[in-house]
Every structure is written in C-alpha cells, then in structure tokens.
C-alpha cells in the first residue's frame, strides 16, 4: 500500500518495534474493549476501509440509516 511504502521510504522513527508494541498494547487495553462492547450491544458496524472511497462512503451511509 502507499502508506507502507511511504513509511519505508521515509524511514519513520515512530515505526520502530517499541512504538509498534506500544500501539498494540493501547489497542488491546483501550480500543478492543470498546469494539467488543459496541459489537455485543448491536451498535457496531464494521466498514471495509480497503474499498474505494465511494464504496466506503456508501457503506457508512447504509450503517447510519439502520
């Protein structure tokens, strides 16, 4: 993907193993519990962000109309 190619080309300091581990820890501690909560409550809609922009937008509109 363009962002991963850009990260390699830019040799970003924040993409070192320690930073990645911290990001994963924050995900496990903060983000994942919220996703689980909303998924279990029926309020969670997963959107495939790898689609083209128009498809993502259409999926967001569909989710909001539910």
Residue pairs with C-beta under 8 A, 6 or more apart in sequence:
7 15
35 44
38 44
45 63
45 66
47 56
47 59
47 60
47 63
48 55
48 56
48 59
49 56
51 59
